[in-house]
Amino acid sequence: MAEAGEKETRSYEESTDESEEDESEEEPKLKYERLSNGVTEILQKDAASCMTVHEKFLALGTHYGKVYLLDVQGNITQKFDVSPVKINQISLDESGEHMGVCSEDGKVQVFGLYSAEEFHETFDCPIKIVAVHPQFVRSHFKQFVTGGKKLLLYERSWMNRWKPSVLHEGEGNIRNIKWRGHLIAWANNMGVKILDMISKQRITNVPRDDISLRPDMYPCSLCWKDNLTLIIGWGNSVKICSVKERHASEMRDLPNRYVEIVFQFDTEFYVSGLAPLCDQLVILSYVKEISEKTEVECCARPRLDIVQPLPESCEEISSDALTVRGFQENECRDYHLEYSEGESLFYIISPRDVVVAKERDQDDHIDWLLEKKKYEEALMAAEISQKTIKKHKILDIGLAYINHLVEKGEYDLAARKCQKILGKNTELWEFEVYKFKEIGQLKAISRYLPRRDPVLKPLIYEMVLHEFLESDYEGFATLIKEWPGDLYNNTIIVQAVVDHLKKDPQNRTLLQTLAELYTYDQRYGRALEIYLTLRHKDVFQLIHKHNLFSSIRDKIVLLMDFDSEKAVDMLLDNEDKISIDRVVEELENRPELQHVYLHKLFKRDHHKGQRYHEKQISLYAEYDRPNLLPFLRDSTHCPLEKALEICQQRNFVEETVYLLSRMGNSRSALKMIMEELQDVDKAIEFAKEQDDGELWEDLILYSIDKPPFITGLLNNIGTHVDPILLIHRIKEGMEIPNLRDSLVKILQDYNLQILLREGCKKILVADSLSLLKKMHRTQMKGVLVDEENICESCLSPILPSDASKSFSVVVFHCRHMFHRECLPVSNTVSSVQFCNICSAKHRGPGSAVLEMKK
């Protein structure tokens, strides 16, 4: 039976897909399947007239007066022969333990499914509707209502008798009743009424909009969304009504509740059934259309729409045409829509078919995405919902996505997705690599092959490298740089590169790649030879990384020719591996490189290469004169005579002047400045540095017959030599440029000196006065004298042991104390006394500050 049900489901979906003309890209909200198994057997011999849904089971009524209880798969669990004619309505209480049934022959039955409780009544007219109290299982809610020409309420009395009472009559047949909580809604020929069972008052009347439609052919559909919200569908009109409490001040003679229509809109087709879906509505519509062949109006497939209600209209969310059996002969009244509140299941009932509509789950969503070839979205949806999906596997979706991309020719994207989809599955990786090889796209997947965790077979990587080596040297070199050397057999790849170099021996890309392969294979010597031949920047990195200093002892010139700065830095940083003497020896035939090395060595340490300082004089003179003078100044090891000889030979005046002055021959140095450089400012600066009066005299004598020199001397000599000495020697009538300005400057300098002296004098006087006042304040302070102090002359205690005896003590500011009688008599006329001890030590006399007598 289950297998037959699956076939039914597939055939229904296929027929729905084939019949849909709209190829919309919008995903449907619901999925459909036929209720099969026992239902199929029933509808082959009978026709469905009504159905009621409970969360535990289904109750199906037929045209031949049978009521079947079914499980959710459509299997028959119980059968009741109620009447020989059509069952009009089945009603269940919330517990699912009691059922009410009415039929076309006027029979009404209310009975317990699991108890002997039962009620039978036969009316003289067809009873279209019955509704049991939602809480019928409770003893004080044993109530049900029936609808024919009257709305009758049956209540069980205390003697277990059923007492009927008329709730409403006189407005035609009652064709629909819905009971929710304490509210009963029913529809008759005039409209929809709602009764409050607590107050037994009718609280509203919602009139029928289109009175032209026969109420028996286009019946009203009622549905309670919750205890206070009623949905009404009639003809092509839909109203959503809300039951509200009336304010106490408004009651008077009115019911305490009233109804407000919150949403109202018209539909394109006739409403056959309604059901809520969150804040949306599910509407089953009966459709008529004009046949293209006969141009006659005929019945079309019913539609199930999901709409979003708006105050005066609605927004269509989805719309599906349903291919139910025998739809061509059905009328609006033949369709019914029932739903299961807890599971969002919707049952579409027609005489020959029962279709179940379900909200689509994530598996259905993924199915639709795969059908539309939206593989990336399907993969993302599967990853997000991997714990809830049951039908799909992320890996299968991913592999389908890769195949789809390959079919489209998007090889790079397909290869990139392999990283995420294949993960650490080496078998799948190797399978995909061979697949890419078959289509000639190994290059596309090469960048994305795993290199660590997992690692594929070496053959895979070698296959990719050979592919590049045959067609793309640059790509081959890139892979060799990026891939770790242990991914493939290095010997095989080296041999392949060597074979290609035989055809193109000067190819730099292949040579460089071969050097890198030798490095991976720890054949550093061969790699170094290639790098040096190519003058490659990585040669220094290779030497450092693998400590190849022993291999470069005879290659220092090559390294220096390639990059002297890096080479010198490397050699100086590794003196312990290649000595200074070895480097200098290797560079003997290249003095310009020798100079670069020794210069950098001298910059780092003035003493390390001291044995080469004499040699460096010639090297600086030949290749780097600007640094010769700084070298002569900083070096304490170069021979001055040799340096002087070289500088004089090359006529290096500044260097010669420096050497002469350093050797003590300042007069010759000054003479060279005056005669060779003829730079009076430099001569004056030199004289200032030496601070020798004889040099100033020589400078004045040399300048006395040269007016420009005299001007320079007058401007700068003032602070070192008395300008009068120079002015007196100037010959009368000699024209000296800017003499006035020079004399003014001399006077200004003199005035400045006078001002400075006066300022210093004032400061000195002020400081002296301040210190004198401070000394006076200090001397005016008292001095503590106690038993511990002694006389500096007789060395006995300064104070007598007997305090009653008279005594006289002299205390000096230097804190020396004497008895009056122990002090020598002063020979001076002055009354001021001085401390003999301090006077003898030449520490400056301390006058007596205190004379104590008693």
ZAMARGU-4260 file (C-alpha; in steps of 0.2 Angstrom, whole numbers, plus 5000, padded with zeros to 4 digits):
<rodrens>
0) 5000/5000/5000 | 5014/5012/5004 | 5022/5009/4988 | 5006/5012/4979 | 5005/5028/4989
5) 5022/5034/4983 | 5017/5031/4965 | 5001/5041/4967 | 5012/5055/4974 | 5024/5055/4960
10) 5010/5054/4947 | 5001/5068/4955 | 5016/5080/4955 | 5021/5075/4938 | 5003/5079/4931
15) 5004/5096/4941 | 5020/5100/4933 | 5015/5096/4916 | 4999/5106/4917 | 5007/5121/4923
20) 5009/5134/4909 | 5018/5147/4919 | 5037/5144/4920 | 5039/5155/4934 | 5056/5156/4943
25) 5047/5159/4960 | 5048/5144/4971 | 5031/5137/4976 | 5026/5138/4995 | 5017/5121/4996
30) 5020/5103/4990 | 5006/5091/4985 | 5002/5073/4986 | 4987/5062/4984 | 4980/5054/5000
35) 4981/5036/4994 | 4980/5018/5002 | 4962/5016/5009 | 4956/5032/5001 | 4960/5026/4984
40) 4950/5010/4987 | 4935/5020/4994 | 4934/5033/4980 | 4935/5019/4966 | 4918/5013/4972
45) 4911/5029/4981 | 4913/5048/4981 | 4919/5059/4995 | 4906/5072/5001 | 4914/5079/5017
50) 4929/5077/5028 | 4935/5082/5045 | 4953/5083/5051 | 4959/5079/5069 | 4977/5079/5074
55) 4976/5060/5077 | 4965/5054/5062 | 4954/5059/5048 | 4935/5056/5046 | 4929/5055/5028
60) 4910/5055/5023 | 4904/5048/5006 | 4889/5050/4995 | 4884/5032/5000 | 4882/5036/5018
65) 4898/5029/5025 | 4910/5037/5037 | 4928/5031/5037 | 4941/5034/5050 | 4958/5035/5042
70) 4976/5038/5048 | 4986/5052/5041 | 4993/5040/5027 | 4975/5036/5021 | 4973/5019/5029
75) 4956/5014/5035 | 4955/5011/5054 | 4936/5011/5056 | 4920/5011/5046 | 4903/5017/5050
80) 4887/5014/5040 | 4877/5029/5045 | 4864/5031/5031 | 4860/5025/5013 | 4862/5043/5006
85) 4875/5057/5006 | 4884/5062/5022 | 4883/5081/5023 | 4894/5085/5038 | 4905/5076/5051
90) 4910/5086/5067 | 4923/5081/5080 | 4926/5088/5097 | 4944/5094/5102 | 4948/5078/5110
95) 4943/5067/5095 | 4933/5056/5106 | 4915/5061/5100 | 4908/5063/5083 | 4893/5071/5076
100) 4886/5066/5058 | 4872/5072/5048 | 4865/5066/5031 | 4854/5071/5017 | 4840/5060/5024
105) 4838/5070/5039 | 4847/5059/5051 | 4858/5066/5065 | 4870/5055/5076 | 4881/5060/5090
110) 4891/5046/5097 | 4907/5042/5107 | 4921/5034/5097 | 4927/5025/5113 | 4912/5025/5123
115) 4893/5019/5122 | 4887/5036/5123 | 4875/5040/5108 | 4861/5051/5101 | 4850/5048/5086
120) 4837/5059/5079 | 4829/5060/5062 | 4822/5076/5055 | 4809/5078/5041 | 4821/5088/5031
125) 4839/5086/5025 | 4851/5092/5039 | 4866/5100/5030 | 4877/5104/5045 | 4880/5098/5063
130) 4893/5104/5075 | 4897/5097/5092 | 4904/5108/5107 | 4923/5109/5106 | 4923/5103/5124
135) 4910/5089/5122 | 4920/5077/5132 | 4917/5087/5147 | 4900/5083/5156 | 4894/5101/5157
140) 4897/5104/5139 | 4886/5090/5131 | 4880/5101/5118 | 4878/5101/5099 | 4869/5111/5085
145) 4861/5106/5069 | 4857/5116/5054 | 4842/5113/5042 | 4828/5125/5041 | 4832/5130/5059
150) 4847/5131/5070 | 4844/5119/5084 | 4854/5118/5100 | 4854/5101/5109 | 4859/5100/5127
155) 4859/5085/5138 | 4848/5088/5154 | 4852/5080/5172 | 4841/5065/5167 | 4852/5062/5152
160) 4839/5068/5140 | 4843/5079/5126 | 4833/5095/5126 | 4832/5105/5109 | 4830/5124/5108
165) 4829/5135/5093 | 4843/5147/5091 | 4838/5155/5074 | 4825/5152/5060 | 4816/5160/5046
170) 4831/5165/5034 | 4832/5149/5024 | 4842/5133/5025 | 4858/5134/5037 | 4872/5127/5027
175) 4888/5130/5037 | 4891/5130/5056 | 4908/5133/5065 | 4909/5132/5084 | 4924/5139/5093
180) 4925/5142/5111 | 4909/5151/5117 | 4905/5158/5099 | 4895/5149/5086 | 4895/5156/5068
185) 4883/5150/5055 | 4878/5154/5037 | 4860/5154/5030 | 4853/5162/5014 | 4854/5179/5021
190) 4872/5180/5028 | 4883/5175/5042 | 4878/5177/5061 | 4888/5174/5077 | 4880/5169/5093
195) 4888/5171/5110 | 4884/5155/5120 | 4888/5164/5137 | 4875/5178/5135 | 4864/5168/5122
200) 4864/5184/5112 | 4867/5186/5093 | 4881/5198/5092 | 4882/5201/5073 | 4875/5199/5056
205) 4886/5200/5041 | 4875/5200/5025 | 4879/5191/5009 | 4887/5202/4996 | 4882/5194/4980
210) 4864/5188/4981 | 4863/5183/4963 | 4873/5167/4967 | 4863/5152/4973 | 4868/5148/4991
215) 4866/5129/4988 | 4878/5130/4973 | 4890/5142/4980 | 4890/5139/4999 | 4898/5150/5012
220) 4915/5145/5019 | 4918/5148/5037 | 4934/5146/5047 | 4940/5152/5064 | 4958/5158/5064
225) 4958/5159/5083 | 4944/5161/5097 | 4940/5179/5091 | 4944/5179/5073 | 4932/5173/5060
230) 4936/5171/5041 | 4921/5171/5029 | 4922/5167/5011 | 4907/5168/5000 | 4906/5169/4981
235) 4922/5179/4977 | 4922/5189/4993 | 4933/5187/5008 | 4930/5195/5025 | 4940/5194/5041
240) 4930/5198/5056 | 4937/5202/5074 | 4925/5199/5089 | 4928/5213/5102 | 4922/5218/5119
245) 4910/5232/5119 | 4915/5246/5132 | 4903/5247/5147 | 4897/5265/5142 | 4891/5259/5125
250) 4882/5243/5131 | 4864/5250/5135 | 4853/5236/5127 | 4867/5230/5116 | 4877/5214/5117
255) 4893/5215/5127 | 4902/5210/5111 | 4903/5216/5093 | 4911/5212/5077 | 4923/5222/5067
260) 4927/5218/5049 | 4946/5221/5049 | 4950/5215/5031 | 4939/5213/5016 | 4944/5209/4998
265) 4937/5201/4982 | 4945/5186/4973 | 4946/5182/4955 | 4937/5165/4957 | 4924/5158/4968
270) 4929/5153/4986 | 4927/5134/4990 | 4937/5134/5006 | 4947/5144/5018 | 4961/5141/5030
275) 4974/5152/5040 | 4993/5150/5038 | 5001/5161/5051 | 4996/5179/5046 | 4992/5173/5028
280) 4976/5165/5021 | 4975/5149/5011 | 4960/5150/4998 | 4953/5135/4988 | 4945/5143/4973
285) 4933/5135/4960 | 4938/5141/4943 | 4928/5142/4927 | 4936/5146/4910 | 4931/5147/4891
290) 4936/5132/4882 | 4948/5136/4867 | 4940/5122/4857 | 4921/5124/4860 | 4921/5142/4866
295) 4909/5136/4880 | 4912/5140/4898 | 4918/5124/4907 | 4925/5119/4924 | 4944/5122/4926
300) 4956/5115/4938 | 4954/5122/4956 | 4967/5133/4962 | 4975/5134/4979 | 4981/5152/4983
305) 4991/5159/4997 | 4987/5177/5000 | 4992/5191/5012 | 4977/5201/5017 | 4977/5220/5016
310) 4964/5231/5023 | 4955/5233/5006 | 4964/5220/4995 | 4976/5206/4996 | 4993/5202/4989
315) 4996/5185/4981 | 5010/5175/4988 | 5008/5159/4978 | 4995/5151/4967 | 4994/5133/4961
320) 4982/5125/4949 | 4977/5107/4956 | 4975/5093/4944 | 4961/5083/4954 | 4952/5068/4947
325) 4936/5073/4938 | 4938/5091/4940 | 4929/5094/4924 | 4912/5088/4931 | 4914/5096/4949
330) 4904/5111/4955 | 4910/5124/4968 | 4900/5115/4982 | 4909/5099/4978 | 4926/5106/4984
335) 4930/5107/5003 | 4946/5113/5012 | 4951/5106/5029 | 4967/5109/5038 | 4976/5103/5053
340) 4981/5117/5064 | 4997/5110/5072 | 5005/5104/5057 | 5001/5116/5043 | 4993/5102/5033
345) 4979/5107/5020 | 4967/5094/5013 | 4958/5097/4997 | 4942/5086/4996 | 4933/5083/4979
350) 4921/5069/4975 | 4935/5058/4967 | 4951/5064/4975 | 4959/5070/4991 | 4975/5080/4990
355) 4986/5085/5004 | 4995/5101/5003 | 5010/5103/5015 | 5022/5117/5018 | 5038/5114/5009
360) 5053/5109/5020 | 5071/5112/5017 | 5073/5096/5007 | 5059/5102/4996 | 5068/5119/4995
365) 5084/5110/4990 | 5075/5100/4977 | 5067/5115/4969 | 5084/5124/4968 | 5093/5108/4960
370) 5079/5107/4948 | 5082/5125/4943 | 5101/5122/4943 | 5104/5134/4957 | 5117/5123/4964
375) 5126/5136/4974 | 5111/5141/4983 | 5106/5123/4986 | 5123/5119/4993 | 5122/5134/5005
380) 5104/5129/5010 | 5110/5111/5014 | 5125/5118/5024 | 5114/5129/5035 | 5101/5115/5038
385) 5112/5100/5038 | 5105/5094/5054 | 5087/5094/5048 | 5088/5089/5030 | 5084/5070/5028
390) 5084/5068/5009 | 5100/5076/5003 | 5118/5075/5007 | 5130/5090/5006 | 5143/5080/4997
395) 5131/5074/4983 | 5125/5092/4980 | 5142/5098/4979 | 5148/5085/4967 | 5133/5089/4956
400) 5138/5107/4957 | 5155/5104/4951 | 5149/5093/4937 | 5137/5107/4932 | 5151/5120/4932
405) 5162/5108/4921 | 5147/5106/4909 | 5146/5125/4907 | 5164/5127/4904 | 5167/5136/4920
410) 5183/5126/4925 | 5191/5138/4936 | 5176/5140/4947 | 5173/5121/4947 | 5191/5119/4953
415) 5189/5132/4966 | 5173/5124/4973 | 5183/5107/4974 | 5192/5114/4989 | 5176/5117/4999
420) 5166/5102/4993 | 5179/5088/4993 | 5188/5094/5009 | 5200/5080/5015 | 5193/5066/5004
425) 5208/5060/4995 | 5199/5048/4984 | 5187/5061/4978 | 5201/5073/4975 | 5210/5061/4964
430) 5194/5056/4955 | 5191/5075/4951 | 5209/5077/4945 | 5208/5063/4933 | 5192/5070/4927
435) 5200/5087/4924 | 5214/5078/4915 | 5202/5070/4903 | 5195/5087/4898 | 5212/5095/4896
440) 5210/5106/4911 | 5223/5101/4923 | 5230/5118/4924 | 5213/5125/4931 | 5213/5113/4946
445) 5232/5115/4949 | 5230/5130/4960 | 5218/5122/4972 | 5226/5105/4975 | 5228/5101/4993
450) 5246/5103/4999 | 5244/5098/5018 | 5231/5088/5026 | 5227/5079/5015 | 5241/5075/5003
455) 5237/5066/4987 | 5248/5053/4979 | 5264/5060/4971 | 5259/5054/4954 | 5245/5067/4955
460) 5256/5082/4957 | 5269/5075/4945 | 5256/5073/4932 | 5251/5092/4934 | 5269/5098/4934
465) 5272/5088/4918 | 5257/5096/4910 | 5264/5114/4914 | 5282/5109/4909 | 5276/5104/4892
470) 5266/5121/4889 | 5269/5134/4902 | 5287/5137/4909 | 5281/5151/4920 | 5266/5142/4927
475) 5278/5127/4931 | 5290/5139/4940 | 5276/5146/4950 | 5270/5128/4956 | 5288/5123/4960
480) 5289/5139/4971 | 5272/5136/4979 | 5272/5118/4982 | 5282/5109/4996 | 5296/5099/4988
485) 5290/5083/4997 | 5273/5082/4987 | 5282/5074/4972 | 5297/5064/4967 | 5310/5078/4965
490) 5322/5067/4955 | 5309/5064/4942 | 5305/5082/4940 | 5324/5087/4940 | 5327/5075/4926
495) 5312/5082/4916 | 5319/5100/4918 | 5336/5095/4913 | 5329/5086/4897 | 5320/5102/4892
500) 5336/5113/4896 | 5345/5102/4883 | 5333/5110/4870 | 5334/5128/4877 | 5350/5129/4888
505) 5348/5148/4891 | 5330/5148/4897 | 5331/5158/4913 | 5315/5152/4920 | 5320/5134/4918
510) 5337/5137/4926 | 5330/5146/4940 | 5317/5132/4943 | 5331/5119/4942 | 5340/5129/4955
515) 5325/5128/4967 | 5323/5110/4964 | 5342/5107/4968 | 5339/5117/4984 | 5324/5105/4989
520) 5336/5091/4985 | 5349/5099/4996 | 5361/5100/4982 | 5365/5118/4987 | 5382/5119/4978
525) 5373/5117/4961 | 5359/5128/4965 | 5372/5142/4970 | 5381/5140/4954 | 5365/5143/4944
530) 5360/5158/4955 | 5376/5166/4953 | 5376/5163/4934 | 5359/5171/4933 | 5363/5185/4946
535) 5348/5180/4955 | 5342/5190/4970 | 5339/5175/4981 | 5357/5170/4981 | 5360/5179/4997
540) 5345/5171/5005 | 5351/5154/4999 | 5368/5157/5007 | 5361/5162/5024 | 5348/5149/5025
545) 5359/5134/5021 | 5375/5141/5028 | 5385/5140/5011 | 5399/5152/5016 | 5412/5138/5013
550) 5406/5137/4995 | 5408/5156/4992 | 5426/5158/4997 | 5431/5159/4979 | 5415/5167/4973
555) 5417/5184/4983 | 5421/5194/4967 | 5405/5187/4958 | 5394/5191/4973 | 5402/5209/4974
560) 5399/5212/4955 | 5381/5206/4958 | 5376/5217/4973 | 5391/5225/4982 | 5380/5232/4996
565) 5372/5215/5001 | 5388/5206/4998 | 5398/5217/5010 | 5384/5216/5023 | 5384/5198/5022
570) 5403/5196/5023 | 5404/5208/5038 | 5390/5199/5047 | 5399/5183/5045 | 5417/5187/5049
575) 5419/5172/5059 | 5416/5161/5043 | 5425/5171/5030 | 5439/5182/5038 | 5443/5200/5033
580) 5460/5195/5027 | 5452/5182/5015 | 5440/5194/5008 | 5454/5207/5005 | 5465/5194/4997
585) 5451/5189/4985 | 5448/5207/4980 | 5466/5211/4977 | 5464/5213/4959 | 5448/5223/4961
590) 5453/5238/4971 | 5437/5247/4968 | 5427/5232/4977 | 5441/5231/4990 | 5438/5249/4994
595) 5419/5246/4996 | 5422/5232/5008 | 5436/5241/5018 | 5426/5257/5019 | 5410/5248/5026
600) 5422/5239/5038 | 5429/5255/5044 | 5411/5263/5046 | 5407/5248/5058 | 5423/5248/5068
605) 5437/5260/5066 | 5450/5247/5073 | 5446/5230/5065 | 5454/5234/5049 | 5468/5245/5056
610) 5482/5235/5046 | 5474/5240/5030 | 5472/5259/5035 | 5488/5263/5025 | 5481/5254/5010
615) 5464/5263/5012 | 5473/5280/5010 | 5476/5276/4992 | 5459/5268/4989 | 5450/5283/4996
620) 5461/5295/4986 | 5457/5285/4970 | 5439/5280/4972 | 5431/5290/4986 | 5439/5307/4989
625) 5424/5315/4998 | 5427/5301/5012 | 5446/5303/5013 | 5446/5318/5025 | 5433/5310/5037
630) 5444/5294/5036 | 5459/5304/5041 | 5450/5312/5055 | 5443/5296/5062 | 5458/5284/5060
635) 5471/5283/5073 | 5481/5270/5064 | 5485/5278/5047 | 5503/5284/5045 | 5502/5303/5043
640) 5518/5305/5033 | 5512/5292/5020 | 5495/5301/5020 | 5503/5318/5018 | 5514/5312/5004
645) 5499/5305/4994 | 5489/5321/4997 | 5503/5332/4991 | 5506/5321/4976 | 5487/5323/4971
650) 5487/5341/4977 | 5473/5338/4989 | 5473/5355/4998 | 5460/5352/5012 | 5467/5335/5017
655) 5485/5342/5016 | 5480/5357/5028 | 5472/5344/5040 | 5488/5333/5040 | 5500/5348/5042
660) 5490/5355/5057 | 5489/5337/5065 | 5507/5335/5063 | 5510/5352/5072 | 5515/5362/5056
665) 5501/5375/5058 | 5510/5389/5050 | 5513/5379/5034 | 5495/5374/5035 | 5489/5392/5037
670) 5501/5397/5023 | 5493/5384/5011 | 5475/5390/5015 | 5480/5408/5011 | 5490/5404/4996
675) 5482/5389/4988 | 5464/5391/4994 | 5464/5410/4996 | 5450/5408/5008 | 5451/5421/5022
680) 5436/5414/5031 | 5444/5397/5032 | 5460/5404/5037 | 5452/5414/5051 | 5442/5398/5056
685) 5459/5388/5056 | 5467/5402/5067 | 5453/5401/5079 | 5454/5382/5081 | 5473/5383/5084
690) 5471/5398/5096 | 5489/5403/5093 | 5495/5421/5094 | 5509/5418/5081 | 5496/5412/5069
695) 5486/5427/5070 | 5502/5438/5068 | 5506/5428/5052 | 5488/5430/5046 | 5488/5449/5048
700) 5505/5450/5040 | 5499/5440/5025 | 5483/5450/5023 | 5490/5468/5026 | 5492/5471/5008
705) 5476/5462/5002 | 5461/5473/5005 | 5448/5459/5004 | 5457/5449/5017 | 5458/5465/5028
710) 5439/5466/5027 | 5437/5448/5032 | 5449/5451/5047 | 5440/5466/5052 | 5424/5457/5052
715) 5429/5442/5062 | 5445/5446/5072 | 5437/5457/5085 | 5434/5444/5098 | 5451/5436/5097
720) 5463/5449/5093 | 5464/5468/5097 | 5458/5476/5081 | 5469/5491/5084 | 5484/5480/5080
725) 5477/5477/5063 | 5471/5495/5060 | 5488/5503/5064 | 5496/5492/5051 | 5485/5497/5037
730) 5494/5509/5025 | 5487/5526/5022 | 5477/5528/5006 | 5473/5509/5004 | 5456/5507/4998
735) 5447/5493/5008 | 5430/5487/5003 | 5416/5489/5015 | 5428/5497/5028 | 5414/5508/5036
740) 5403/5493/5039 | 5418/5483/5046 | 5422/5497/5058 | 5404/5499/5063 | 5404/5480/5067
745) 5420/5482/5077 | 5412/5496/5087 | 5396/5486/5089 | 5405/5471/5095 | 5415/5482/5107
750) 5399/5489/5114 | 5391/5472/5115 | 5406/5466/5125 | 5405/5482/5137 | 5386/5478/5139
755) 5390/5460/5143 | 5403/5465/5156 | 5391/5477/5164 | 5378/5464/5164 | 5389/5451/5172
760) 5395/5464/5185 | 5377/5468/5190 | 5373/5450/5192 | 5389/5447/5202 | 5385/5461/5214
765) 5367/5456/5216 | 5373/5438/5220 | 5386/5444/5232 | 5374/5455/5241 | 5361/5440/5242
770) 5374/5429/5249 | 5380/5442/5261 | 5363/5444/5268 | 5361/5425/5269 | 5377/5424/5279
775) 5372/5437/5290 | 5355/5429/5294 | 5364/5413/5297 | 5377/5421/5309 | 5363/5429/5319
780) 5356/5413/5324 | 5359/5405/5341 | 5371/5391/5344 | 5368/5377/5356 | 5380/5374/5370
785) 5378/5360/5382 | 5389/5348/5393 | 5396/5338/5378 | 5405/5353/5371 | 5423/5356/5376
790) 5435/5370/5376 | 5446/5369/5360 | 5461/5376/5370 | 5461/5367/5387 | 5449/5352/5381
795) 5439/5353/5397 | 5420/5354/5397 | 5415/5371/5391 | 5402/5372/5405 | 5406/5371/5423
800) 5400/5356/5433 | 5394/5368/5446 | 5380/5379/5438 | 5381/5391/5452 | 5398/5397/5448
805) 5401/5411/5436 | 5409/5407/5419 | 5413/5416/5403 | 5413/5407/5386 | 5417/5413/5368
810) 5408/5404/5354 | 5414/5407/5336 | 5403/5406/5320 | 5414/5391/5315 | 5407/5382/5330
815) 5424/5382/5340 | 5421/5386/5358 | 5434/5393/5371 | 5434/5398/5389 | 5437/5417/5390
820) 5452/5414/5400 | 5459/5401/5388 | 5459/5414/5373 | 5476/5422/5370 | 5476/5441/5372
825) 5474/5450/5355 | 5487/5462/5350 | 5476/5471/5338 | 5467/5487/5341 | 5451/5480/5334
830) 5439/5473/5346 | 5435/5459/5334 | 5441/5442/5339 | 5445/5427/5327 | 5446/5409/5330
835) 5464/5403/5332 | 5461/5386/5325 | 5453/5392/5309 | 5465/5406/5307 | 5480/5394/5308
840) 5472/5382/5295 | 5469/5397/5283 | 5451/5393/5282 | 5446/5411/5285 | 5444/5419/5302
845) 5428/5417/5311 | 5423/5432/5321 | 5415/5428/5338 | 5396/5428/5338 | 5392/5425/5356
850) 5400/5428/5373 | 5392/5419/5387 | 5395/5425/5405 | 5387/5421/5422
</rodrens>
